[in-house]
Amino acid sequence: MSFARRWLSPREVSEYVGCHVMTVYGWIASGTISSTRLGRKILIEKSRLDEQLRTQAAPIGGRRGNRP
């Protein structure tokens, strides 16, 4: 039986994905990732996040790479 956390905060998502926390808030606002509000807390279900990241045609956010 797995005891992994089922819900993540936006900060935990940013650490998990490797982006800035404000990027995560932008994804939430635009509907790119699903979230649930519990009082003042915003929570993201880890399994749904993993599925949404897997089904993206292109990476969402992140670095643009080296420019010549």
All heavy atoms as a GROMACS GRO file, in nm:
protein
  540
    1MET      N    1   0.084  -0.119   0.000
    1MET     CA    2   0.000   0.000   0.000
    1MET      C    3   0.088   0.124   0.000
    1MET      O    4   0.182   0.136   0.076
    1MET     CB    5  -0.089  -0.003   0.124
    1MET     CG    6  -0.177   0.117   0.139
    1MET     SD    7  -0.284   0.095   0.280
    1MET     CE    8  -0.418   0.194   0.228
    2SER      N    9   0.055   0.218  -0.086
    2SER     CA   10   0.133   0.340  -0.100
    2SER      C   11   0.083   0.447  -0.004
    2SER      O   12  -0.038   0.468   0.010
    2SER     CB   13   0.125   0.391  -0.243
    2SER     OG   14   0.187   0.516  -0.252
    3PHE      N   15   0.175   0.515   0.062
    3PHE     CA   16   0.138   0.622   0.153
    3PHE      C   17   0.175   0.758   0.096
    3PHE      O   18   0.189   0.855   0.168
    3PHE     CB   19   0.206   0.602   0.289
    3PHE     CG   20   0.153   0.483   0.362
    3PHE    CD1   21   0.224   0.365   0.366
    3PHE    CD2   22   0.030   0.489   0.426
    3PHE    CE1   23   0.175   0.254   0.433
    3PHE    CE2   24  -0.020   0.378   0.492
    3PHE     CZ   25   0.051   0.261   0.496
    4ALA      N   26   0.192   0.764  -0.037
    4ALA     CA   27   0.226   0.891  -0.103
    4ALA      C   28   0.111   0.990  -0.084
    4ALA      O   29  -0.005   0.950  -0.076
    4ALA     CB   30   0.252   0.868  -0.250
    5ARG      N   31   0.145   1.118  -0.079
    5ARG     CA   32   0.043   1.220  -0.062
    5ARG      C   33  -0.046   1.226  -0.185
    5ARG      O   34   0.001   1.222  -0.297
    5ARG     CB   35   0.108   1.356  -0.041
    5ARG     CG   36   0.179   1.361   0.093
    5ARG     CD   37   0.216   1.498   0.132
    5ARG     NE   38   0.098   1.584   0.131
    5ARG     CZ   39   0.104   1.715   0.143
    5ARG    NH1   40   0.219   1.774   0.154
    5ARG    NH2   41  -0.006   1.788   0.141
    6ARG      N   42  -0.174   1.239  -0.162
    6ARG     CA   43  -0.270   1.244  -0.270
    6ARG      C   44  -0.290   1.387  -0.320
    6ARG      O   45  -0.314   1.409  -0.438
    6ARG     CB   46  -0.402   1.188  -0.222
    6ARG     CG   47  -0.506   1.184  -0.328
    6ARG     CD   48  -0.631   1.116  -0.283
    6ARG     NE   49  -0.730   1.127  -0.389
    6ARG     CZ   50  -0.855   1.099  -0.374
    6ARG    NH1   51  -0.901   1.054  -0.259
    6ARG    NH2   52  -0.939   1.112  -0.474
    7TRP      N   53  -0.278   1.487  -0.233
    7TRP     CA   54  -0.301   1.626  -0.267
    7TRP      C   55  -0.174   1.707  -0.248
    7TRP      O   56  -0.100   1.683  -0.153
    7TRP     CB   57  -0.412   1.685  -0.181
    7TRP     CG   58  -0.544   1.619  -0.202
    7TRP    CD1   59  -0.593   1.511  -0.134
    7TRP    CD2   60  -0.641   1.652  -0.301
    7TRP    NE1   61  -0.717   1.477  -0.184
    7TRP    CE2   62  -0.748   1.561  -0.286
    7TRP    CE3   63  -0.647   1.750  -0.399
    7TRP    CZ2   64  -0.861   1.566  -0.367
    7TRP    CZ3   65  -0.761   1.754  -0.479
    7TRP    CH2   66  -0.866   1.663  -0.463
    8LEU      N   67  -0.150   1.804  -0.336
    8LEU     CA   68  -0.031   1.888  -0.330
    8LEU      C   69  -0.072   2.035  -0.328
    8LEU      O   70  -0.171   2.073  -0.390
    8LEU     CB   71   0.059   1.864  -0.451
    8LEU     CG   72   0.110   1.723  -0.474
    8LEU    CD1   73   0.182   1.714  -0.608
    8LEU    CD2   74   0.200   1.679  -0.361
    9SER      N   75   0.006   2.116  -0.260
    9SER     CA   76  -0.014   2.261  -0.263
    9SER      C   77   0.052   2.315  -0.391
    9SER      O   78   0.134   2.246  -0.453
    9SER     CB   79   0.052   2.325  -0.141
    9SER     OG   80   0.193   2.317  -0.152
   10PRO      N   81   0.020   2.438  -0.431
   10PRO     CA   82   0.087   2.496  -0.548
   10PRO      C   83   0.240   2.498  -0.534
   10PRO      O   84   0.312   2.472  -0.630
   10PRO     CB   85   0.030   2.637  -0.555
   10PRO     CG   86  -0.108   2.622  -0.500
   10PRO     CD   87  -0.091   2.523  -0.387
   11ARG      N   88   0.292   2.524  -0.414
   11ARG     CA   89   0.437   2.524  -0.393
   11ARG      C   90   0.493   2.384  -0.415
   11ARG      O   91   0.598   2.367  -0.477
   11ARG     CB   92   0.473   2.575  -0.254
   11ARG     CG   93   0.624   2.570  -0.232
   11ARG     CD   94   0.674   2.658  -0.123
   11ARG     NE   95   0.636   2.797  -0.133
   11ARG     CZ   96   0.692   2.889  -0.212
   11ARG    NH1   97   0.790   2.854  -0.292
   11ARG    NH2   98   0.652   3.013  -0.212
   12GLU      N   99   0.425   2.283  -0.364
   12GLU     CA  100   0.471   2.145  -0.382
   12GLU      C  101   0.466   2.105  -0.530
   12GLU      O  102   0.555   2.034  -0.578
   12GLU     CB  103   0.387   2.049  -0.298
   12GLU     CG  104   0.410   2.067  -0.150
   12GLU     CD  105   0.309   1.994  -0.064
   12GLU    OE1  106   0.192   1.985  -0.104
   12GLU    OE2  107   0.348   1.948   0.045
   13VAL      N  108   0.365   2.151  -0.602
   13VAL     CA  109   0.356   2.124  -0.745
   13VAL      C  110   0.475   2.188  -0.817
   13VAL      O  111   0.537   2.128  -0.904
   13VAL     CB  112   0.223   2.174  -0.805
   13VAL    CG1  113   0.225   2.168  -0.957
   13VAL    CG2  114   0.107   2.092  -0.751
   14SER      N  115   0.508   2.313  -0.779
   14SER     CA  116   0.620   2.381  -0.845
   14SER      C  117   0.751   2.307  -0.822
   14SER      O  118   0.832   2.295  -0.913
   14SER     CB  119   0.632   2.526  -0.797
   14SER     OG  120   0.680   2.534  -0.666
   15GLU      N  121   0.770   2.253  -0.704
   15GLU     CA  122   0.891   2.174  -0.675
   15GLU      C  123   0.888   2.042  -0.751
   15GLU      O  124   0.990   1.996  -0.802
   15GLU     CB  125   0.903   2.150  -0.525
   15GLU     CG  126   0.931   2.276  -0.446
   15GLU     CD  127   0.918   2.258  -0.296
   15GLU    OE1  128   0.890   2.145  -0.249
   15GLU    OE2  129   0.936   2.359  -0.224
   16TYR      N  130   0.772   1.980  -0.761
   16TYR     CA  131   0.754   1.852  -0.828
   16TYR      C  132   0.781   1.865  -0.979
   16TYR      O  133   0.847   1.780  -1.039
   16TYR     CB  134   0.612   1.802  -0.802
   16TYR     CG  135   0.575   1.671  -0.866
   16TYR    CD1  136   0.637   1.552  -0.830
   16TYR    CD2  137   0.474   1.665  -0.962
   16TYR    CE1  138   0.602   1.432  -0.887
   16TYR    CE2  139   0.438   1.545  -1.019
   16TYR     CZ  140   0.502   1.428  -0.982
   16TYR     OH  141   0.466   1.310  -1.039
   17VAL      N  142   0.730   1.974  -1.037
   17VAL     CA  143   0.741   1.994  -1.182
   17VAL      C  144   0.871   2.065  -1.219
   17VAL      O  145   0.924   2.047  -1.327
   17VAL     CB  146   0.618   2.073  -1.234
   17VAL    CG1  147   0.631   2.105  -1.381
   17VAL    CG2  148   0.491   1.996  -1.207
   18GLY      N  149   0.923   2.147  -1.127
   18GLY     CA  150   1.046   2.220  -1.154
   18GLY      C  151   1.023   2.356  -1.217
   18GLY      O  152   1.093   2.393  -1.312
   19CYS      N  153   0.924   2.427  -1.167
   19CYS     CA  154   0.896   2.560  -1.220
   19CYS      C  155   0.870   2.654  -1.102
   19CYS      O  156   0.868   2.612  -0.987
   19CYS     CB  157   0.775   2.556  -1.313
   19CYS     SG  158   0.622   2.515  -1.228
   20HIS      N  159   0.846   2.781  -1.132
   20HIS     CA  160   0.817   2.880  -1.028
   20HIS      C  161   0.673   2.864  -0.982
   20HIS      O  162   0.585   2.827  -1.060
   20HIS     CB  163   0.840   3.021  -1.085
   20HIS     CG  164   0.848   3.126  -0.979
   20HIS    ND1  165   0.737   3.184  -0.926
   20HIS    CD2  166   0.954   3.181  -0.916
   20HIS    CE1  167   0.773   3.272  -0.834
   20HIS    NE2  168   0.906   3.271  -0.827
   21VAL      N  169   0.648   2.892  -0.855
   21VAL     CA  170   0.513   2.876  -0.800
   21VAL      C  171   0.412   2.966  -0.872
   21VAL      O  172   0.295   2.929  -0.887
   21VAL     CB  173   0.513   2.898  -0.647
   21VAL    CG1  174   0.539   3.044  -0.613
   21VAL    CG2  175   0.382   2.852  -0.585
   22MET      N  176   0.455   3.083  -0.919
   22MET     CA  177   0.361   3.171  -0.991
   22MET      C  178   0.319   3.109  -1.125
   22MET      O  179   0.208   3.135  -1.172
   22MET     CB  180   0.423   3.309  -1.012
   22MET     CG  181   0.441   3.388  -0.883
   22MET     SD  182   0.291   3.398  -0.781
   22MET     CE  183   0.188   3.500  -0.885
   23THR      N  184   0.404   3.027  -1.183
   23THR     CA  185   0.367   2.954  -1.304
   23THR      C  186   0.253   2.858  -1.273
   23THR      O  187   0.157   2.847  -1.351
   23THR     CB  188   0.488   2.878  -1.361
   23THR    OG1  189   0.593   2.970  -1.387
   23THR    CG2  190   0.452   2.802  -1.487
   24VAL      N  191   0.260   2.792  -1.159
   24VAL     CA  192   0.154   2.699  -1.118
   24VAL      C  193   0.023   2.775  -1.099
   24VAL      O  194  -0.083   2.731  -1.145
   24VAL     CB  195   0.193   2.622  -0.990
   24VAL    CG1  196   0.078   2.534  -0.942
   24VAL    CG2  197   0.318   2.539  -1.012
   25TYR      N  198   0.029   2.891  -1.033
   25TYR     CA  199  -0.092   2.971  -1.015
   25TYR      C  200  -0.150   3.014  -1.151
   25TYR      O  201  -0.272   3.018  -1.169
   25TYR     CB  202  -0.065   3.094  -0.928
   25TYR     CG  203  -0.056   3.062  -0.781
   25TYR    CD1  204   0.064   3.082  -0.712
   25TYR    CD2  205  -0.164   3.014  -0.711
   25TYR    CE1  206   0.073   3.054  -0.576
   25TYR    CE2  207  -0.156   2.983  -0.576
   25TYR     CZ  208  -0.037   3.004  -0.509
   25TYR     OH  209  -0.028   2.975  -0.374
   26GLY      N  210  -0.064   3.043  -1.246
   26GLY     CA  211  -0.109   3.077  -1.381
   26GLY      C  212  -0.179   2.960  -1.448
   26GLY      O  213  -0.282   2.977  -1.514
   27TRP      N  214  -0.122   2.839  -1.433
   27TRP     CA  215  -0.185   2.720  -1.488
   27TRP      C  216  -0.323   2.697  -1.427
   27TRP      O  217  -0.416   2.659  -1.496
   27TRP     CB  218  -0.098   2.597  -1.465
   27TRP     CG  219   0.032   2.596  -1.539
   27TRP    CD1  220   0.065   2.671  -1.648
   27TRP    CD2  221   0.146   2.516  -1.509
   27TRP    NE1  222   0.194   2.641  -1.688
   27TRP    CE2  223   0.245   2.548  -1.604
   27TRP    CE3  224   0.174   2.422  -1.412
   27TRP    CZ2  225   0.370   2.486  -1.604
   27TRP    CZ3  226   0.298   2.360  -1.411
   27TRP    CH2  227   0.395   2.392  -1.507
   28ILE      N  228  -0.334   2.720  -1.295
   28ILE     CA  229  -0.462   2.704  -1.226
   28ILE      C  230  -0.563   2.805  -1.280
   28ILE      O  231  -0.677   2.770  -1.313
   28ILE     CB  232  -0.444   2.717  -1.074
   28ILE    CG1  233  -0.363   2.598  -1.020
   28ILE    CG2  234  -0.580   2.726  -1.004
   28ILE    CD1  235  -0.314   2.616  -0.877
   29ALA      N  236  -0.522   2.931  -1.290
   29ALA     CA  237  -0.611   3.037  -1.338
   29ALA      C  238  -0.659   3.013  -1.481
   29ALA      O  239  -0.774   3.042  -1.514
   29ALA     CB  240  -0.541   3.173  -1.327
   30SER      N  241  -0.570   2.959  -1.565
   30SER     CA  242  -0.606   2.936  -1.705
   30SER      C  243  -0.679   2.803  -1.726
   30SER      O  244  -0.727   2.776  -1.836
   30SER     CB  245  -0.481   2.939  -1.793
   30SER     OG  246  -0.400   2.826  -1.766
   31GLY      N  247  -0.684   2.719  -1.623
   31GLY     CA  248  -0.750   2.590  -1.636
   31GLY      C  249  -0.661   2.481  -1.693
   31GLY      O  250  -0.709   2.372  -1.724
   32THR      N  251  -0.532   2.510  -1.707
   32THR     CA  252  -0.439   2.411  -1.760
   32THR      C  253  -0.428   2.290  -1.666
   32THR      O  254  -0.418   2.177  -1.711
   32THR     CB  255  -0.300   2.473  -1.782
   32THR    OG1  256  -0.315   2.583  -1.872
   32THR    CG2  257  -0.202   2.374  -1.839
   33ILE      N  258  -0.430   2.317  -1.536
   33ILE     CA  259  -0.435   2.208  -1.438
   33ILE      C  260  -0.556   2.230  -1.348
   33ILE      O  261  -0.595   2.343  -1.320
   33ILE     CB  262  -0.305   2.195  -1.355
   33ILE    CG1  263  -0.275   2.321  -1.274
   33ILE    CG2  264  -0.188   2.157  -1.442
   33ILE    CD1  265  -0.158   2.308  -1.180
   34SER      N  266  -0.616   2.121  -1.303
   34SER     CA  267  -0.733   2.127  -1.217
   34SER      C  268  -0.690   2.145  -1.072
   34SER      O  269  -0.587   2.094  -1.030
   34SER     CB  270  -0.812   1.997  -1.228
   34SER     OG  271  -0.849   1.974  -1.360
   35SER      N  272  -0.773   2.218  -0.999
   35SER     CA  273  -0.745   2.236  -0.856
   35SER      C  274  -0.876   2.239  -0.780
   35SER      O  275  -0.984   2.254  -0.838
   35SER     CB  276  -0.668   2.366  -0.833
   35SER     OG  277  -0.748   2.477  -0.867
   36THR      N  278  -0.864   2.224  -0.649
   36THR     CA  279  -0.978   2.230  -0.559
   36THR      C  280  -0.947   2.329  -0.450
   36THR      O  281  -0.833   2.338  -0.404
   36THR     CB  282  -1.003   2.090  -0.496
   36THR    OG1  283  -1.029   1.998  -0.600
   36THR    CG2  284  -1.118   2.093  -0.399
   37ARG      N  285  -1.047   2.404  -0.411
   37ARG     CA  286  -1.028   2.502  -0.305
   37ARG      C  287  -1.093   2.447  -0.178
   37ARG      O  288  -1.209   2.405  -0.179
   37ARG     CB  289  -1.092   2.634  -0.345
   37ARG     CG  290  -1.033   2.748  -0.274
   37ARG     CD  291  -1.072   2.877  -0.345
   37ARG     NE  292  -1.019   2.987  -0.268
   37ARG     CZ  293  -0.903   3.043  -0.290
   37ARG    NH1  294  -0.829   3.002  -0.389
   37ARG    NH2  295  -0.860   3.140  -0.215
   38LEU      N  296  -1.018   2.447  -0.069
   38LEU     CA  297  -1.067   2.402   0.060
   38LEU      C  298  -1.043   2.517   0.157
   38LEU      O  299  -0.932   2.536   0.207
   38LEU     CB  300  -0.992   2.276   0.105
   38LEU     CG  301  -1.036   2.213   0.236
   38LEU    CD1  302  -1.181   2.167   0.226
   38LEU    CD2  303  -0.947   2.095   0.270
   39GLY      N  304  -1.146   2.599   0.176
   39GLY     CA  305  -1.128   2.722   0.254
   39GLY      C  306  -1.036   2.814   0.176
   39GLY      O  307  -1.063   2.848   0.063
   40ARG      N  308  -0.925   2.854   0.237
   40ARG     CA  309  -0.828   2.941   0.170
   40ARG      C  310  -0.719   2.863   0.097
   40ARG      O  311  -0.637   2.921   0.028
   40ARG     CB  312  -0.764   3.034   0.271
   40ARG     CG  313  -0.863   3.136   0.327
   40ARG     CD  314  -0.800   3.226   0.430
   40ARG     NE  315  -0.682   3.291   0.373
   40ARG     CZ  316  -0.599   3.365   0.442
   40ARG    NH1  317  -0.620   3.385   0.571
   40ARG    NH2  318  -0.495   3.421   0.386
   41LYS      N  319  -0.718   2.732   0.115
   41LYS     CA  320  -0.614   2.649   0.053
   41LYS      C  321  -0.652   2.607  -0.088
   41LYS      O  322  -0.768   2.576  -0.116
   41LYS     CB  323  -0.590   2.522   0.136
   41LYS     CG  324  -0.521   2.546   0.266
   41LYS     CD  325  -0.489   2.414   0.330
   41LYS     CE  326  -0.410   2.438   0.457
   41LYS     NZ  327  -0.366   2.312   0.516
   42ILE      N  328  -0.554   2.606  -0.175
   42ILE     CA  329  -0.570   2.553  -0.310
   42ILE      C  330  -0.495   2.420  -0.313
   42ILE      O  331  -0.377   2.414  -0.276
   42ILE     CB  332  -0.513   2.649  -0.416
   42ILE    CG1  333  -0.590   2.781  -0.414
   42ILE    CG2  334  -0.517   2.584  -0.553
   42ILE    CD1  335  -0.530   2.886  -0.505
   43LEU      N  336  -0.564   2.314  -0.354
   43LEU     CA  337  -0.504   2.181  -0.357
   43LEU      C  338  -0.515   2.122  -0.496
   43LEU      O  339  -0.616   2.140  -0.565
   43LEU     CB  340  -0.573   2.090  -0.256
   43LEU     CG  341  -0.565   2.137  -0.110
   43LEU    CD1  342  -0.654   2.050  -0.023
   43LEU    CD2  343  -0.422   2.135  -0.061
   44ILE      N  344  -0.412   2.049  -0.536
   44ILE     CA  345  -0.408   1.984  -0.667
   44ILE      C  346  -0.392   1.835  -0.642
   44ILE      O  347  -0.301   1.793  -0.569
   44ILE     CB  348  -0.291   2.038  -0.752
   44ILE    CG1  349  -0.308   2.188  -0.779
   44ILE    CG2  350  -0.281   1.964  -0.883
   44ILE    CD1  351  -0.230   2.276  -0.690
   45GLU      N  352  -0.480   1.755  -0.702
   45GLU     CA  353  -0.471   1.611  -0.686
   45GLU      C  354  -0.354   1.558  -0.770
   45GLU      O  355  -0.347   1.582  -0.890
   45GLU     CB  356  -0.601   1.545  -0.729
   45GLU     CG  357  -0.609   1.399  -0.693
   45GLU     CD  358  -0.746   1.341  -0.719
   45GLU    OE1  359  -0.828   1.406  -0.784
   45GLU    OE2  360  -0.768   1.228  -0.673
   46LYS      N  361  -0.261   1.489  -0.704
   46LYS     CA  362  -0.138   1.445  -0.770
   46LYS      C  363  -0.165   1.354  -0.888
   46LYS      O  364  -0.106   1.371  -0.994
   46LYS     CB  365  -0.045   1.376  -0.670
   46LYS     CG  366   0.091   1.344  -0.730
   46LYS     CD  367   0.183   1.284  -0.626
   46LYS     CE  368   0.320   1.257  -0.681
   46LYS     NZ  369   0.322   1.164  -0.794
   47SER      N  370  -0.255   1.260  -0.875
   47SER     CA  371  -0.281   1.167  -0.986
   47SER      C  372  -0.340   1.241  -1.106
   47SER      O  373  -0.306   1.212  -1.221
   47SER     CB  374  -0.374   1.054  -0.941
   47SER     OG  375  -0.498   1.106  -0.898
   48ARG      N  376  -0.427   1.339  -1.082
   48ARG     CA  377  -0.484   1.418  -1.191
   48ARG      C  378  -0.377   1.506  -1.255
   48ARG      O  379  -0.373   1.521  -1.377
   48ARG     CB  380  -0.600   1.502  -1.140
   48ARG     CG  381  -0.667   1.580  -1.252
   48ARG     CD  382  -0.789   1.649  -1.205
   48ARG     NE  383  -0.896   1.550  -1.199
   48ARG     CZ  384  -1.018   1.576  -1.160
   48ARG    NH1  385  -1.050   1.697  -1.121
   48ARG    NH2  386  -1.110   1.483  -1.158
   49LEU      N  387  -0.290   1.564  -1.173
   49LEU     CA  388  -0.180   1.645  -1.225
   49LEU      C  389  -0.091   1.561  -1.316
   49LEU      O  390  -0.057   1.602  -1.427
   49LEU     CB  391  -0.097   1.704  -1.111
   49LEU     CG  392   0.032   1.774  -1.150
   49LEU    CD1  393   0.002   1.902  -1.226
   49LEU    CD2  394   0.116   1.804  -1.026
   50ASP      N  395  -0.054   1.443  -1.269
   50ASP     CA  396   0.030   1.354  -1.350
   50ASP      C  397  -0.037   1.324  -1.484
   50ASP      O  398   0.028   1.325  -1.588
   50ASP     CB  399   0.059   1.224  -1.276
   50ASP     CG  400   0.156   1.243  -1.161
   50ASP    OD1  401   0.232   1.341  -1.162
   50ASP    OD2  402   0.153   1.159  -1.068
   51GLU      N  403  -0.167   1.297  -1.481
   51GLU     CA  404  -0.240   1.267  -1.605
   51GLU      C  405  -0.244   1.388  -1.697
   51GLU      O  406  -0.222   1.376  -1.818
   51GLU     CB  407  -0.383   1.221  -1.572
   51GLU     CG  408  -0.464   1.184  -1.693
   51GLU     CD  409  -0.406   1.065  -1.769
   51GLU    OE1  410  -0.344   0.977  -1.709
   51GLU    OE2  411  -0.426   1.062  -1.893
   52GLN      N  412  -0.269   1.506  -1.642
   52GLN     CA  413  -0.274   1.627  -1.724
   52GLN      C  414  -0.138   1.658  -1.785
   52GLN      O  415  -0.129   1.698  -1.901
   52GLN     CB  416  -0.324   1.745  -1.642
   52GLN     CG  417  -0.472   1.734  -1.611
   52GLN     CD  418  -0.521   1.840  -1.516
   52GLN    OE1  419  -0.454   1.875  -1.419
   52GLN    NE2  420  -0.640   1.891  -1.541
   53LEU      N  421  -0.031   1.637  -1.710
   53LEU     CA  422   0.102   1.661  -1.763
   53LEU      C  423   0.137   1.560  -1.872
   53LEU      O  424   0.201   1.593  -1.970
   53LEU     CB  425   0.206   1.656  -1.651
   53LEU     CG  426   0.198   1.767  -1.547
   53LEU    CD1  427   0.296   1.741  -1.433
   53LEU    CD2  428   0.223   1.902  -1.610
   54ARG      N  429   0.092   1.436  -1.856
   54ARG     CA  430   0.118   1.331  -1.954
   54ARG      C  431   0.046   1.357  -2.086
   54ARG      O  432   0.096   1.324  -2.193
   54ARG     CB  433   0.074   1.195  -1.899
   54ARG     CG  434   0.186   1.097  -1.888
   54ARG     CD  435   0.141   0.959  -1.842
   54ARG     NE  436   0.139   0.956  -1.697
   54ARG     CZ  437   0.031   0.934  -1.622
   54ARG    NH1  438  -0.085   0.912  -1.674
   54ARG    NH2  439   0.039   0.934  -1.491
   55THR      N  440  -0.075   1.414  -2.078
   55THR     CA  441  -0.156   1.432  -2.198
   55THR      C  442  -0.129   1.563  -2.271
   55THR      O  443  -0.186   1.585  -2.379
   55THR     CB  444  -0.306   1.425  -2.164
   55THR    OG1  445  -0.339   1.527  -2.071
   55THR    CG2  446  -0.342   1.288  -2.109
   56GLN      N  447  -0.044   1.648  -2.217
   56GLN     CA  448  -0.011   1.773  -2.284
   56GLN      C  449   0.064   1.744  -2.413
   56GLN      O  450   0.157   1.665  -2.416
   56GLN     CB  451   0.076   1.863  -2.195
   56GLN     CG  452   0.005   1.918  -2.075
   56GLN     CD  453  -0.108   2.012  -2.111
   56GLN    OE1  454  -0.096   2.090  -2.204
   56GLN    NE2  455  -0.215   2.004  -2.037
   57ALA      N  456   0.024   1.810  -2.521
   57ALA     CA  457   0.092   1.792  -2.650
   57ALA      C  458   0.233   1.850  -2.646
   57ALA      O  459   0.325   1.798  -2.706
   57ALA     CB  460   0.012   1.857  -2.762
   58ALA      N  461   0.249   1.961  -2.575
   58ALA     CA  462   0.379   2.026  -2.561
   58ALA      C  463   0.398   2.059  -2.414
   58ALA      O  464   0.301   2.073  -2.340
   58ALA     CB  465   0.383   2.153  -2.644
   59PRO      N  466   0.522   2.073  -2.368
   59PRO     CA  467   0.544   2.109  -2.229
   59PRO      C  468   0.476   2.241  -2.194
   59PRO      O  469   0.473   2.333  -2.275
   59PRO     CB  470   0.696   2.124  -2.220
   59PRO     CG  471   0.750   2.050  -2.337
   59PRO     CD  472   0.644   2.056  -2.443
   60ILE      N  473   0.418   2.247  -2.075
   60ILE     CA  474   0.352   2.370  -2.031
   60ILE      C  475   0.450   2.451  -1.950
   60ILE      O  476   0.497   2.410  -1.846
   60ILE     CB  477   0.223   2.341  -1.952
   60ILE    CG1  478   0.247   2.244  -1.836
   60ILE    CG2  479   0.115   2.286  -2.042
   60ILE    CD1  480   0.128   2.221  -1.748
   61GLY      N  481   0.484   2.568  -2.000
   61GLY     CA  482   0.578   2.655  -1.930
   61GLY      C  483   0.720   2.602  -1.937
   61GLY      O  484   0.754   2.519  -2.019
   62GLY      N  485   0.801   2.652  -1.848
   62GLY     CA  486   0.940   2.605  -1.843
   62GLY      C  487   1.034   2.694  -1.919
   62GLY      O  488   0.998   2.801  -1.966
   63ARG      N  489   1.155   2.649  -1.933
   63ARG     CA  490   1.259   2.728  -1.998
   63ARG      C  491   1.244   2.724  -2.149
   63ARG      O  492   1.202   2.623  -2.207
   63ARG     CB  493   1.395   2.676  -1.956
   63ARG     CG  494   1.419   2.699  -1.808
   63ARG     CD  495   1.556   2.647  -1.767
   63ARG     NE  496   1.587   2.684  -1.632
   63ARG     CZ  497   1.544   2.620  -1.523
   63ARG    NH1  498   1.466   2.518  -1.536
   63ARG    NH2  499   1.580   2.660  -1.404
   64ARG      N  500   1.286   2.830  -2.213
   64ARG     CA  501   1.275   2.840  -2.359
   64ARG      C  502   1.397   2.787  -2.431
   64ARG      O  503   1.397   2.775  -2.551
   64ARG     CB  504   1.254   2.986  -2.398
   64ARG     CG  505   1.122   3.039  -2.350
   64ARG     CD  506   1.102   3.179  -2.398
   64ARG     NE  507   0.976   3.228  -2.346
   64ARG     CZ  508   0.940   3.353  -2.353
   64ARG    NH1  509   1.018   3.442  -2.407
   64ARG    NH2  510   0.825   3.390  -2.304
   65GLY      N  511   1.500   2.757  -2.359
   65GLY     CA  512   1.620   2.704  -2.423
   65GLY      C  513   1.721   2.813  -2.452
   65GLY      O  514   1.701   2.930  -2.422
   66ASN      N  515   1.830   2.774  -2.510
   66ASN     CA  516   1.937   2.868  -2.543
   66ASN      C  517   1.905   2.943  -2.670
   66ASN      O  518   1.862   2.885  -2.768
   66ASN     CB  519   2.071   2.796  -2.558
   66ASN     CG  520   2.113   2.731  -2.429
   66ASN    OD1  521   2.077   2.778  -2.322
   66ASN    ND2  522   2.187   2.623  -2.440
   67ARG      N  523   1.932   3.070  -2.668
   67ARG     CA  524   1.913   3.151  -2.789
   67ARG      C  525   2.049   3.181  -2.850
   67ARG      O  526   2.144   3.206  -2.778
   67ARG     CB  527   1.842   3.281  -2.755
   67ARG     CG  528   1.700   3.259  -2.711
   67ARG     CD  529   1.632   3.390  -2.696
   67ARG     NE  530   1.494   3.367  -2.661
   67ARG     CZ  531   1.406   3.461  -2.649
   67ARG    NH1  532   1.440   3.586  -2.666
   67ARG    NH2  533   1.283   3.434  -2.619
   68PRO      N  534   2.056   3.179  -2.982
   68PRO     CA  535   2.185   3.206  -3.048
   68PRO      C  536   2.230   3.349  -3.033
   68PRO      O  537   2.161   3.439  -3.008
   68PRO     CB  538   2.159   3.173  -3.194
   68PRO     CG  539   2.012   3.160  -3.210
   68PRO     CD  540   1.952   3.146  -3.074
   0.00000   0.00000   0.00000
